[in-house]
Amino acid sequence: MDTQVNQPGFAGLRTGDSVETTVHIVGGKWKGVILYHLIEGELRFNQIRRRIPGITQRMLTLQLRDLEKSGVLDRVVYQETPPRVGYRLNALGRTLIPLITMMKEWGDSYRGQLSSEPIQPSVLVE
């Protein structure tokens, strides 16, 4: 039996839409990449930015906030001068590691196939 999910950011999703929920959390151009880099441990904002050269500062900020709001990463503020902020996967976020790792492996395999196979013309079915 499907029921509505009553959590912020999930309005309208039904509990049976598990794939949709997962895509909501890790989908998009940058979230999976950010999560992949956080697998190895806590990183500061500029460390993440250097590892993802195509992302703008604003987009990284928005994506990190969204992942924090979704409950998969923690923003850690250290009481130092100057203040230091780090981002790391929390316990729930670490449960995504197998998924992110499988996505990376699939992407590696797919890219390998594209580079080693001749491009086949499309076949039209009538």
C-alpha positions, 0 to 999 in steps of 0.5 A: 500500500502506497502512502504519502511521505511526510518529510520536507522536500518530499511532498507528493512522493509516495513510499512506493517510488523508491527509485524516485526518492533515491534520484531526488537525493543523489540525482542531478549533475553534481550531487553524485560527484560531490558524494563520491569525493566525500567517500574518502573523508571530510573535505573543506569547501575549496577542496571539493571545488578543486576536485570538481573544476566545472562547478561554480561556487554558488552551485556547490553551495546550493548542492551542499546545502541540499545534501545537508537538508536531505540528511546525508552529509554533515557540515562541521564548523570548527571553533578556530580562528579563522573558522574552519568548515568541513563536509562529511558523509554522516551515517545515513550518507555512508549507506550511499557508498555502495550505490555511488561506487556502483555508479562509478564502476558502471560509468567506467565500463560504459566509457570503456565500451564507447572508446573500444567499440565502433559506433553502430548506425541506428537501426530503424524498425518499421 
